[in-house]
Every structure is written in C-alpha cells, then in structure tokens.
C-alpha cells in the first residue's frame, strides 16, 4: 500500500495492517503499547484519540509518524 492509499484509508487501517503483519491481536498490541484493547479498537475504527495514544501505538509497531503540509 502506498502513502496516498494509506492517507485515503486512514490511520486506523494502517495500524490494523501493521498489527496483523506482526501476528498480534488487539490485546497484544495493547500490552506492547501500554493501552487497553478497547483503545486499540477505537484507533482502528478511526475514532477520536489523542496524539499521545497515536504515538504509543506507532512506537509499539515501529511506525514513523510524519507531519506533512498538504500544499
């Protein structure tokens, strides 16, 4: 999946894809990131979550967070 496709499907789909590539359940990702399973589910559903939550998940999955100017 390229960057543009990831943008279109959202952060939650990217998290789900990375989690599944590692063979982790939502519970296992929660344990690795210090978050609860319901929080992981909210992230994967693209619900409103804090940047701190996003950072913890990205770190646990080895994902890089990057801010880009859309212009």
VENHU-V345048 format. One record per residue. N is the residue number from 1. RES is the residue in one small letter. OMEGA is omega in degrees with one decimal (NA if undefined). NEAR is the number of other C-alpha atoms within 12 Angstrom. D_CENTER is the distance of its C-alpha to the mean C-alpha in whole Angstrom. Layout:
n = <N | N>
res = <RES | RES>
omega = <OMEGA | OMEGA>
near = <NEAR | NEAR>
d_center = <D_CENTER | D_CENTER>
This chain:
n = <1 | 2 | 3 | 4 | 5 | 6 | 7 | 8 | 9 | 10 | 11 | 12 | 13 | 14 | 15 | 16 | 17 | 18 | 19 | 20 | 21 | 22 | 23 | 24 | 25 | 26 | 27 | 28 | 29 | 30 | 31 | 32 | 33 | 34 | 35 | 36 | 37 | 38 | 39 | 40 | 41 | 42 | 43 | 44 | 45 | 46 | 47 | 48 | 49 | 50 | 51 | 52 | 53 | 54 | 55 | 56 | 57 | 58 | 59 | 60 | 61 | 62 | 63 | 64 | 65 | 66 | 67 | 68 | 69 | 70 | 71>
res = <x | x | x | x | x | x | x | x | x | x | x | x | x | x | x | x | x | x | x | x | x | x | x | x | x | x | x | x | x | x | x | x | x | x | x | x | x | x | x | x | x | x | x | x | x | x | x | x | x | x | x | x | x | x | x | x | x | x | x | x | x | x | x | x | x | x | x | x | x | x | x>
omega = <-179.2 | -175.6 | -178.9 | 178.5 | 178.3 | 178.0 | -175.9 | -178.0 | 174.9 | -178.3 | -178.1 | 179.3 | 177.4 | 177.7 | -179.4 | -179.7 | -179.8 | 178.5 | -178.7 | 176.5 | 178.8 | -179.9 | -177.7 | 169.0 | 175.3 | 178.6 | 179.6 | 176.5 | 176.6 | 178.8 | -178.6 | -175.8 | -178.3 | -179.0 | 179.2 | 177.2 | 177.0 | 177.1 | 177.8 | 179.1 | 178.4 | 178.3 | -178.6 | 177.8 | -179.3 | 174.3 | -179.0 | 177.6 | -177.9 | 176.1 | 177.0 | 177.6 | 178.9 | -179.4 | 179.3 | -179.7 | 179.5 | 179.6 | -179.3 | -178.1 | -177.9 | 178.8 | 177.8 | 175.0 | -178.2 | 174.2 | -180.0 | 173.2 | -177.1 | -175.9 | NA>
near = <13 | 9 | 13 | 12 | 12 | 17 | 17 | 14 | 19 | 20 | 33 | 27 | 24 | 31 | 39 | 30 | 22 | 27 | 31 | 18 | 14 | 17 | 14 | 22 | 22 | 30 | 20 | 23 | 34 | 29 | 20 | 23 | 26 | 22 | 26 | 21 | 21 | 19 | 28 | 38 | 26 | 25 | 34 | 29 | 19 | 21 | 18 | 17 | 22 | 15 | 14 | 17 | 24 | 33 | 23 | 28 | 40 | 30 | 21 | 25 | 29 | 19 | 19 | 17 | 18 | 12 | 8 | 8 | 5 | 6 | 3>
d_center = <15 | 16 | 14 | 16 | 15 | 11 | 12 | 14 | 12 | 9 | 6 | 5 | 7 | 6 | 3 | 7 | 9 | 8 | 8 | 11 | 13 | 13 | 15 | 13 | 13 | 11 | 14 | 13 | 10 | 11 | 14 | 12 | 11 | 13 | 12 | 13 | 13 | 13 | 11 | 8 | 10 | 10 | 6 | 7 | 10 | 9 | 11 | 12 | 11 | 12 | 11 | 12 | 9 | 6 | 9 | 9 | 6 | 6 | 9 | 9 | 8 | 10 | 8 | 10 | 10 | 13 | 15 | 17 | 20 | 21 | 24>
